[in-house]
Each structure stands twice: as C-alpha cells, then as structure tokens.
Amino acid sequence: MLKHVFFVLVASLIASIGLARADYQPRAEAVSDNVYAIVGPLDQRSTDNDGLNANYAFVVTAQGVILIDSGASRLGAGKLAVAIHTVTPLPVRWVVNTGSQDHRWLGNDYFARHGAEIVALKRTAINQAQFAEQHLAALQRFLGERLAGTQALPAPHPLEGDAVPLTLGGESLELRYTDAHFPGDALVWLPKQQVAITGDLVFVDRLLGVLPWSSVIKARQAYHMLEALHPVRIVPGHGRVCDLAQAKRETGDYDGFLADTIGTAARDMQPMSAVLDRYADLPAFRHLKNYADLHRANMNRAFIEFESE
C-alpha cells in the first residue's frame, strides 16, 4: 500500500510539471468488470489536455494492468498512470498500441521506464518509427515545453500476423489490424467481456476524419469486422463509451456514405465538385463536432481514393 501511495504521488508530481493546465487530470470509468476507459476531450491537442484528446483503456488482471495506448507525451503518460492507480495499485505490465498517431504511443517510453512491455503489431511499429519525427515536431507546436522528455519508443519486438491472441493474468485479448484511419491501426477485442477497444476505427460525438493516409475502403471492411464481433460495449477512439448502435449511427453509416455514395460517384466518373456540392449538408451527421470543418475534405479524399482504385 505504501508503494502504491508513493507511486501515485510521484506520478502526480511528474504529470504536473510544466505550464498551463497542470491541474487537468483524466479519469477512469468502469466499462465492464475489470475493464476501464479513460475518455479524453473532443478538442484539439493543446497544453490544456497534454495531447490526451483521445480515448484510452485498461484491463486489470491478476498479474498487472494492460494499458491500451499511452498518450502523446511523457507528461500525458504520467497522467494516465495517475488515473490507473486510482483504480488499482497493480503495475502496468503491458502497453498495447492500437496505432501510430502521436497520442496512441508517444507515452510508451514513460511506461517502459516503469517496467512495462510495449506490445504492437508489426505494421503499427513500422509506421510509428516512420512518423515519429514528424509527429514530435507537430506536437511541439501544440504542447511547447510540456513535451519535454518525451522519447519515441515503438514496440521493440512487434508481433507478426494480422490477428494475434494475447493472454496475461488469466485475461485474453486479440489485437487485429484495421488499417483505416492510419496505416497499421488496430483494435483490441476482449472476448470474455465482449468489449471492443477500437482505436481510431470508431468515432462518436465527433465526426471521424479522413486523413491523407486514411483508407475509406479499409475502414468499411474493418467496421464490418467489428460488427461481426457483436460487442456489447465499445471504447471508441474518440467520444463516449458506447454500444454498437451508436457506433453504427455515427461511424458505420458515415463510412457507408463515403464508400457507397461518394465511392460510386467517383467510379462513375461524375464531376467531383458537383458531387461534393450535392452532399455538402448531411443532417444525420450535422450534430457531430467538427462536421463543418471535416465533412467536405472527407468526401474529397474518399472520392480520390475510389477514383484511383
């Protein structure tokens, strides 16, 4: 118990070093039995949130904690550690990365220094290494001095295969590629709890973004794979913990629109500008945060992907 109290105090001190909103502290919420989510804000990365504008999750096992994704910085990782240790004194044994975007893995080094093993699929780790310098430079603009001490650490021994089962402390999970939002993206499936931790495959409460590296075609395929699992609860990449019905309304249906409507128009060689104007207003998704900023660009990138298919 004394060790637990000491760790929390040290992690709190580490997490509060720096400028701006040092008082911001993410919270853990129960999802199912021994599974917890840490739901980040929907806003952009900033000094107000230490780059923790995404969702994280952890599973408490008999042999320690499995953390899903590690935050965008050393400071952010320390804050995730504080949230975990409000639930359990057990150490983080594994950090499982679902992607190569900054806030999915740049806290790896913090947890590795505290004894955790970093776990990721091979394409995930390769993309982390490729994007590390670019992401650290971009984060410097958002976090400034609060990025100090952050070191890029992809998984040293990444896993081969497209779907890999893992077991720790009597708890089983499966790590599966999605390759949708970013190359090498993956989801975590917990079969016993019927919980899916989707990384950036699922967005709720805010509109998903189609990035230059995204694939609408793969997103559609990966979402069908998620549906086939019949999860009872979903920890999405962004937004509240939800059920499959909400994930379908706010991600699956939008993926379907991009693939079926925009994709068909592109294959039919319709004029892009006319197509984008025709579908500029979609009431079913207008309520989602960032809709006005992202929707047209999403259609544009989806059109180009299907046009070049």
HELIX and SHEET records of a PDB file:
HELIX    1   1 LEU A    2  ALA A   15  1                                  14    
HELIX    2   2 ARG A   74  ILE A   84  1                                  11    
HELIX    3   3 ASP A  102  TRP A  105  1                                   4    
HELIX    4   4 ASN A  108  ARG A  113  1                                   6    
HELIX    5   5 LYS A  122  LEU A  143  1                                  22    
HELIX    6   6 GLY A  144  LEU A  147  5                                   4    
HELIX    7   7 GLY A  199  LEU A  201  5                                   3    
HELIX    8   8 VAL A  216  LEU A  229  1                                  14    
HELIX    9   9 LEU A  244  ALA A  247  1                                   4    
HELIX   10  10 LYS A  248  GLY A  252  3                                   5    
HELIX   11  11 ASP A  253  GLY A  256  1                                   4    
HELIX   12  12 PHE A  257  ILE A  262  3                                   6    
HELIX   13  13 GLY A  263  ARG A  267  1                                   5    
HELIX   14  14 MET A  272  ARG A  278  1                                   7    
HELIX   15  15 TYR A  291  GLU A  307  1                                  17    
SHEET    1   A 6 ALA A  28  SER A  32  0                                        
SHEET    2   A 6 VAL A  35  VAL A  39 -1                                        
SHEET    3   A 6 ASN A  55  THR A  61 -1                                        
SHEET    4   A 6 GLY A  64  ILE A  68 -1                                        
SHEET    5   A 6 VAL A  92  VAL A  96  1                                        
SHEET    6   A 6 GLU A 117  VAL A 119  1                                        
SHEET    1   B 5 ALA A 163  LEU A 168  0                                        
SHEET    2   B 5 GLU A 171  TYR A 177 -1                                        
SHEET    3   B 5 ALA A 186  LEU A 190 -1                                        
SHEET    4   B 5 VAL A 195  ILE A 197 -1                                        
SHEET    5   B 5 ARG A 233  VAL A 235  1                                        
END                                                                             
